[in-house]
Amino acid sequence: MNNNIKVTMMGLGYIGLPTAALIASKGIQVRGVDVQPSVVDTINNGKIHIVEPDLDGIVKHDVERGYLKASTTVEQADVFLIAVPTPFKGNNFEPDLKYVESATRMIIPHLEEGNLFIIESTSPVGTTEKMAELIFTERPELKGNIYLAYCPERVLPGNVIYELKNNDRAIGGIDDASTQKACDFYRLFVTGELHPTNARTAEMTKLVENASRDVQIAFANELSMICDEAGIDVWELINLANKHPRVNILQPGTGVGGHCIAVAPWFIVSEFKEKAKMIRTAREINNYKTEWVIEKIKNKALEFELNEGRKPVIACFGLAFKPNIDDLRESPALYVVEALVKQGFNILAVEPHASNANTRARQVTIEEALEQMDLGFKLVGHRQFNSLPDFILNFV
């Protein structure tokens, strides 16, 4: 496979846009498709709608050179990639593939013999095969004549461009020919090692990576609640325990957010209900930690009201799901703020990376919060919060 190909990226969000931009930077024609006209217009003007270091310059350069163009419609291409959300639905946290299926249906009329179809969206095991069945039901003449594969991203927000290029990738096709074809494509822009496998194993790899992190974070979060009751500084405790050469406890937080770690483990639990006991428990612990934080803030507010005879003004520092990014997806900090507002508390929200976040709390600057608040709580470890006064209660 060479650079003289056309690539279509379905979805121009936190993964789709950086991936499309990286591919285009290699002199490959990329058409990004998104359902939001505002996103399309922003990108075609050489700008970006998300916060990600170095991405703005790459997108501007790609657009100016004519290698990256955004649209709301699909056209013929040689390679089609899907990087759309895969949320869960209902109280049983069952995976919802409506966006993946919708993107696939948009692609189907434009598929031609020899095309490569790749799903990057975090998906339950068997998704690639389901989409293959959908394609071949609609276009039976394509069976055996196109290539289908799954290749999950594994990147850290805030360092996406570097990791898209340098991290190893697991690539699994529905057959050996599809795996090879997908590997040939990723070699055009990935310098990390490519690990060929089958689609089901590649899908499970992504889920297991996220579930593993979730379990480790759950241990830290559970430990923080135990230490609070025991009157022990959990940060000092973890620092001392990690002096052991074979111990590496992670840092506790407000909970777990983001589209991957907070969601993907449920894809395993929903399909393997009787076997995934530890994975389910870890998810429950991390969700409970968020509720625990809410109760801690409410108790502090009640204590203030009893002492001062009035309700406090509460400042919550951070809304994103992790430090130094603007991503609010599945954010436990945002959940805490919205829950407190709903229960009638006077909340000031500080989020330096998303000044117009979709929250019912009143957004203010750090300086305004410090001036107006009675109580303060750090929910996210943004670098802008490193110099906050010691009297602000730190949950991260």
TIBAVO-675718 format. One line per 3 residues: number of its first residue (from 1); their letters; for each residue x, z, y of C-alpha. Coordinates in Angstrom, 2 decimals. Each point is the difference from the previous one (the first is absolute). Layout:
// TIBAVO-675718
NUM> A> X,Z,Y; ... .
//
This chain:
// TIBAVO-675718
1> MNN> 0.00,0.00,0.00; 1.32,-0.88,3.47; -0.90,0.65,3.63 .
4> NIK> -2.08,-3.17,0.28; -3.16,1.77,-1.04; -3.11,1.25,1.75 .
7> VTM> -1.02,3.64,-0.41; -3.34,1.62,0.79; -0.16,3.76,0.49 .
10> MGL> -3.48,1.52,-0.35; -0.11,3.11,2.18; 2.19,0.69,3.05 .
13> GYI> 0.12,3.78,-0.01; 2.81,2.48,-0.58; 1.34,-1.92,-3.01 .
16> GLP> -1.33,-3.52,0.43; 1.39,-0.64,3.49; 3.55,1.31,-0.63 .
19> TAA> 0.14,-1.94,-3.27; -1.26,-3.19,1.65; 2.50,0.45,2.84 .
22> LIA> 2.92,0.56,-2.39; -0.88,-3.11,-2.01; -0.38,-2.09,3.18 .
25> SKG> 3.38,1.26,1.26; 1.57,-1.89,-2.93; -1.27,-3.31,1.38 .
28> IQV> -3.10,-0.11,-2.20; -3.37,-1.11,1.36; -2.38,2.98,-0.15 .
31> RGV> -3.68,0.10,0.89; -1.36,3.51,0.34; -3.73,0.47,-0.50 .
34> DVQ> -1.94,2.97,1.35; -3.72,0.64,0.51; 0.57,1.53,3.46 .
37> PSV> 0.24,-2.64,2.74; 1.75,2.48,2.30; 2.80,0.43,-2.55 .
40> VDT> 0.33,-3.77,-0.35; 0.17,-0.51,3.78; 2.56,2.78,0.43 .
43> INN> 2.34,-1.47,-2.61; -0.36,-3.57,1.27; 1.10,1.33,3.40 .
46> GKI> 3.18,1.26,-1.64; -1.04,3.65,0.11; -0.92,2.63,-2.58 .
49> HIV> -2.95,2.38,-0.39; 1.78,2.73,-1.97; 2.99,2.25,0.62 .
52> EPD> 3.00,-0.94,-2.13; 3.63,-0.08,1.18; 1.56,-3.48,0.33 .
55> LDG> -3.22,-1.77,-0.99; -0.94,-1.09,3.51; 3.22,-1.95,0.50 .
58> IVK> -0.25,-1.73,-3.36; -3.63,-1.02,0.53; 0.74,-1.31,3.49 .
61> HDV> 2.93,-2.05,-1.32; -1.98,-1.32,-2.99; -2.93,-1.07,2.17 .
64> ERG> 2.22,-1.63,2.61; 1.82,-2.01,-2.69; -3.31,-1.07,-1.50 .
67> YLK> 0.50,1.62,-3.41; -2.76,2.62,0.34; -3.59,-0.69,0.97 .
70> AST> -3.07,2.19,-0.39; -3.55,-1.13,-0.70; -3.38,1.22,-1.22 .
73> TVE> -0.24,-2.90,-2.47; 1.90,-1.05,-3.10; 1.75,-3.32,-0.49 .
76> QAD> 1.91,-1.64,-2.82; 3.31,1.66,-0.89; 2.53,0.20,-2.82 .
79> VFL> 0.00,3.79,-0.20; -2.88,2.38,0.71; 0.62,3.73,0.42 .
82> IAV> -2.63,2.73,0.30; 0.80,3.16,1.97; -3.42,1.42,0.83 .
85> PTP> -1.28,3.59,-0.35; -1.24,1.38,-3.32; -2.01,3.13,0.86 .
88> FKG> -1.98,2.12,-2.42; -3.74,0.42,-0.12; -2.43,2.76,-0.86 .
91> NNF> 0.67,3.61,-0.89; 1.84,-0.99,-3.16; 2.75,-1.75,2.02 .
94> EPD> -0.43,-3.26,-1.88; 2.12,-2.87,1.36; -1.84,-2.52,2.15 .
97> LKY> 1.35,-3.53,-0.41; -2.40,-1.65,2.43; 2.75,-1.00,2.46 .
100> VES> 2.28,-1.38,-2.72; -2.91,-1.92,-1.48; -1.10,-1.28,3.40 .
103> ATR> 3.52,-1.23,0.77; 0.18,-1.65,-3.42; -3.32,-1.78,0.56 .
106> MII> 1.28,-1.29,3.35; 3.06,-1.41,-1.75; -1.73,-1.59,-3.02 .
109> PHL> -1.20,-3.22,1.72; 3.53,-0.69,1.22; 1.88,0.54,-3.27 .
112> EEG> 1.83,-2.96,-1.49; 2.00,-0.62,-3.15; 3.39,1.71,0.17 .
115> NLF> -1.05,2.63,2.56; 1.22,3.58,-0.20; -2.55,2.81,0.54 .
118> IIE> 1.38,3.53,0.55; -1.72,3.34,0.59; 1.99,2.64,1.88 .
121> STS> -2.89,2.36,0.77; 0.13,3.34,-1.82; -2.40,-0.63,-2.89 .
124> PVG> -1.25,1.56,-3.24; 1.39,-1.27,-3.28; -1.57,-3.32,-0.99 .
127> TTE> -0.73,-1.24,3.53; 2.19,-3.10,-0.25; -1.70,-0.97,-3.25 .
130> KMA> -3.43,0.53,1.59; 0.88,-2.26,2.90; 1.36,-2.58,-2.43 .
133> ELI> -3.32,0.06,-1.86; -1.85,-0.44,3.31; 2.17,-2.95,0.98 .
136> FTE> -0.33,-1.75,-3.34; -3.75,0.57,-0.09; -0.33,-1.75,3.35 .
139> RPE> 2.74,-2.56,-0.65; 0.39,-0.42,-3.79; 2.24,-3.03,0.47 .
142> LKG> 2.70,2.29,1.44; 0.43,2.07,-3.17; 3.54,-0.46,-1.20 .
145> NIY> 0.85,-1.98,3.13; 0.64,2.75,2.57; 2.09,3.15,0.01 .
148> LAY> -1.37,3.53,0.57; 2.01,3.19,0.48; 0.01,3.51,1.40 .
151> CPE> 2.82,1.40,2.14; -0.58,3.37,1.69; 1.73,0.90,3.24 .
154> RVL> 1.98,3.21,0.12; 0.87,0.60,3.63; 0.25,2.90,2.43 .
157> PGN> -1.98,-0.38,3.24; 2.48,0.01,2.85; 2.60,-1.81,-2.12 .
160> VIY> -2.14,-2.78,-1.46; 2.06,-3.06,0.93; 3.20,1.37,-1.53 .
163> ELK> -1.71,1.20,-3.15; -2.01,-3.19,-0.53; 3.29,-1.85,-0.09 .
166> NND> 2.25,2.47,-1.81; -2.16,1.99,-2.43; -0.27,-0.99,-3.66 .
169> RAI> -3.29,-1.60,-1.03; -1.98,0.13,-3.24; -1.61,-3.40,-0.59 .
172> GGI> -2.52,-0.64,-2.76; -1.84,-3.19,-0.79; -2.96,-0.68,-2.27 .
175> DDA> 2.50,-1.95,-2.13; 3.76,-0.54,-0.09; -0.18,-3.20,2.04 .
178> STQ> -1.89,1.81,2.78; 2.52,2.84,0.02; 2.88,-2.45,0.35 .
181> KAC> -1.75,-1.99,2.72; -0.67,3.17,2.01; 3.60,1.18,-0.41 .
184> DFY> 1.24,-3.35,1.29; -2.20,0.43,3.08; 1.09,3.57,0.83 .
187> RLF> 3.66,-0.99,-0.31; -0.50,-2.05,3.17; -0.25,3.14,2.13 .
190> VTG> 0.77,3.11,-2.10; 3.62,1.05,-0.56; -0.94,2.98,-2.18 .
193> ELH> -0.07,-0.41,-3.77; -3.11,-1.61,-1.50; -1.27,1.55,-3.22 .
196> PTN> -2.19,-2.34,-2.07; -2.83,1.50,-2.06; -3.69,-0.70,-0.65 .
199> ART> -2.86,0.40,2.45; -1.44,3.17,-1.52; 3.35,1.79,0.00 .
202> AEM> 0.69,-1.07,3.60; -3.42,1.32,1.05; 0.58,3.31,-1.75 .
205> TKL> 3.51,0.27,1.47; -1.44,0.17,3.51; -2.61,2.59,-0.99 .
208> VEN> 2.54,2.16,-1.83; 2.45,-0.05,2.90; -2.68,1.33,2.32 .
211> ASR> -1.36,2.51,-2.50; 3.51,1.37,-0.57; 0.45,0.61,3.71 .
214> DVQ> -3.45,1.56,0.19; 0.84,2.50,-2.75; 3.25,0.99,1.72 .
217> IAF> -1.73,0.48,3.35; -2.77,2.01,-1.69; 2.61,2.46,-1.27 .
220> ANE> 1.35,0.47,3.54; -3.48,0.35,1.49; -1.08,2.52,-2.62 .
223> LSM> 3.22,1.91,0.57; -0.67,0.13,3.75; -3.40,1.61,-0.56 .
226> ICD> 1.45,2.53,-2.43; 2.77,0.89,2.45; -2.52,0.44,2.81 .
229> EAG> -1.85,2.60,-2.05; 3.26,1.67,-1.08; 1.39,0.18,3.53 .
232> IDV> 2.97,-2.24,-0.84; 1.43,-2.75,2.24; -0.56,-3.06,-2.18 .
235> WEL> 2.55,-2.09,1.92; 2.75,2.54,-0.61; -1.08,0.36,-3.63 .
238> INL> 0.14,-3.75,-0.67; 3.36,-0.27,1.74; 1.43,2.74,-2.23 .
241> ANK> -1.58,-1.35,-3.20; 1.38,-3.47,0.73; 3.53,1.43,-0.05 .
244> HPR> -0.38,-0.17,-3.79; 1.70,-3.24,-1.15; -3.02,-1.13,-2.02 .
247> VNI> -2.83,1.06,2.34; -1.43,-2.21,2.75; -3.27,1.41,1.35 .
250> LQP> -1.65,-2.19,2.63; -1.33,1.27,3.33; -3.64,1.17,0.20 .
253> GTG> -2.40,-1.48,2.52; -3.59,-0.21,1.19; -0.94,-1.92,-3.14 .
256> VGG> 0.77,-3.51,-1.19; -1.10,-3.16,1.78; 0.62,-3.70,0.14 .
259> HCI> -1.54,-2.74,-2.05; 2.37,0.39,-2.96; 0.76,3.58,-1.02 .
262> AVA> -3.41,1.35,0.99; -1.87,-2.79,-1.79; 1.98,-1.53,-2.86 .
265> PWF> -0.01,3.07,-2.30; -3.79,-0.16,-0.12; 0.31,-3.50,-1.48 .
268> IVS> 1.73,1.57,-3.00; -2.40,2.94,-0.19; -3.10,-2.21,0.15 .
271> EFK> 1.15,-2.07,-2.96; 1.67,2.71,-2.09; -2.24,2.99,0.72 .
274> EKA> 0.91,2.07,-3.06; 3.74,-0.59,0.13; 0.88,0.18,3.72 .
277> KMI> -0.38,3.77,0.36; 3.14,0.73,2.04; -0.54,-3.00,2.25 .
280> RTA> -3.57,1.12,0.75; 1.09,3.59,0.67; 2.70,-1.15,2.41 .
283> REI> -2.56,-2.05,1.95; -2.33,2.99,0.15; 2.77,2.32,1.21 .
286> NNY> 1.04,-2.37,2.77; -3.61,-0.47,1.11; -0.55,3.76,-0.09 .
289> KTE> 3.09,0.55,2.17; -1.74,-1.90,2.80; -3.07,2.22,-0.29 .
292> WVI> 2.30,3.04,-0.04; 1.59,-1.13,3.28; -3.44,-0.31,1.57 .
295> EKI> -0.86,3.55,-1.03; 3.31,1.33,1.36; -0.70,-1.61,3.39 .
298> KNK> -3.59,1.32,0.03; 1.20,3.53,-0.81; 2.55,-0.14,2.84 .
301> ALE> -2.74,-1.23,2.34; -2.31,2.83,-1.05; 2.76,2.55,0.53 .
304> FEL> 0.57,-1.41,3.50; -3.72,0.12,0.82; -0.28,3.64,-1.11 .
307> NEG> 3.00,0.97,2.12; -0.71,-2.08,3.10; -3.79,-0.20,0.00 .
310> RKP> -0.11,-3.78,0.18; 0.55,-3.02,-2.22; 3.54,-1.42,0.09 .
313> VIA> 1.18,-3.44,0.99; 1.84,-1.23,-3.11; 2.75,-2.63,0.08 .
316> CFG> 0.73,-1.91,-3.20; 3.29,-1.85,0.05; -0.06,-3.18,-2.10 .
319> LAF> -2.71,-2.24,-1.43; 1.98,-2.51,-2.10; 0.37,0.50,-3.74 .
322> KPN> 3.77,0.49,0.22; 2.71,0.41,2.66; 1.02,-2.66,2.53 .
325> IDD> -2.63,-2.65,-0.77; -3.44,-0.92,1.36; -1.74,-0.39,-3.38 .
328> LRE> -3.16,2.15,-0.21; -1.15,-1.14,-3.44; -1.14,2.96,-2.15 .
331> SPA> 1.77,2.30,2.46; -0.48,3.70,-0.78; 0.86,0.86,3.61 .
334> LYV> -2.75,-2.25,1.30; -2.38,1.53,-2.55; 0.87,3.49,1.26 .
337> VEA> -0.64,-0.96,3.62; -3.29,-1.75,-0.73; -1.22,2.91,-2.13 .
340> LVK> 0.75,2.50,2.75; -1.70,-2.12,2.67; -3.05,-0.36,-2.23 .
343> QGF> -0.17,3.78,-0.36; -0.06,0.46,3.76; 3.59,0.89,0.82 .
346> NIL> 1.60,-1.17,3.26; 2.81,-2.22,-1.27; 2.78,-1.80,1.85 .
349> AVE> 1.70,-2.67,-2.13; 3.57,-1.13,0.62; 1.14,-3.22,-1.68 .
352> PHA> 2.88,-1.73,1.81; -0.05,-3.00,-2.36; -3.70,-0.79,0.41 .
355> SNA> -1.20,0.86,3.49; -3.43,-1.52,-0.69; -0.62,1.40,-3.46 .
358> NTR> -3.55,-0.07,-1.29; -0.72,3.72,0.30; -2.76,2.08,1.53 .
361> ARQ> 2.57,2.46,1.31; 1.31,-0.40,3.54; 3.41,-1.67,-0.17 .
364> VTI> 2.65,1.36,2.36; 3.75,-0.13,0.46; 2.35,2.69,-1.28 .
367> EEA> 0.38,1.35,3.53; -3.75,0.11,0.57; -0.55,1.78,-3.31 .
370> LEQ> 2.61,2.66,0.74; -1.55,0.61,3.41; -3.63,0.22,-1.13 .
373> MDL> 0.07,1.51,-3.49; -0.50,3.55,-1.17; 1.06,-0.70,-3.60 .
376> GFK> 2.23,-2.76,-1.36; 0.55,-1.38,-3.49; 2.52,-2.62,-1.13 .
379> LVG> -1.62,-2.18,-2.65; 2.51,-2.88,-0.11; 3.77,0.15,0.38 .
382> HRQ> 0.47,-2.69,2.65; 3.45,0.11,1.59; -1.73,0.41,3.38 .
385> FNS> -1.14,3.42,-1.22; 3.46,1.32,-0.92; 0.32,2.01,3.21 .
388> LPD> -3.47,1.57,-0.03; -0.05,3.75,0.74; 0.38,2.38,-2.93 .
391> FIL> -3.44,1.54,0.54; -1.66,-3.20,-1.22; -0.89,0.46,-3.66 .
394> NFV> 1.83,-2.55,-2.14; -1.65,-1.41,-3.12; 2.69,-2.64,-0.65 .
//
